[in-house]
Amino acid sequence: MENFSVAISFKGSLGWVEYDEADKKVLVNLGDDEGRTLAEKFLTTPHEIKIPHETLLDFTTEKLDPNESAENLKIVLTRLWEATGVHVDWSRPVDYVKAHPHY
């Protein structure tokens, strides 16, 4: 099984977040210590998030642990930038960032 990973950036540093399916663990790879620390703390903590359902007004609050599954991590990642300033670069090719972790 291939691990989920996505590119991130913080104050001019590029990196990525990876979910290790076998160990059920979130790994943050970022050259900026401040950004890495902020992202690690946020992405290893369970969060209560309003999850949409059938309509724009149909939400339930669910407690999601990003370490529980890649799907939980993906949802929690949508809140990362607002909480920490670490930007998730959904459209940046993560394989390129892994090979060239700089601008």
Residue, then its C-alpha position, 0 to 999 in steps of 0.5 A: m500500500e502506498n502512503f498518502s503524501v501532499a506538498i506543504s510550504f511555510k515562509g519560503s520552505l517547501g516540504w511534505v506531509e506523509y501518512d504512514e498507513a502501516d504505523k498509523k502515523v503522520l510525518v512532517n518533512l519541512g526545512d523550517d523548524e517553526g513550521r515543522t513544529l506547528a504542523e506536527k503539533f496540529l496534525t498529531t492532535p484530534h480535532e472537532i470538525k464540522i463535516p458536511h453531508e447532504t446539503l449546505l446546511d447539513f453538518t455534524t461535528e465529529k472528532l477526527d484523529p489525523n493519525e487514525s486514517a489518511e482520510n481523517l488526515k486529509i480533512v484535518l489538512t484543510r484546517l492547517w493553514e488557518a491554524t498554523g500558517v503552513h500552506v497545503d500545496w494540493s496541486r504541487p506535485v509532491d514527488y517533485v518537492k521530495a526530489h527538490p525541497h526548495y524554491 
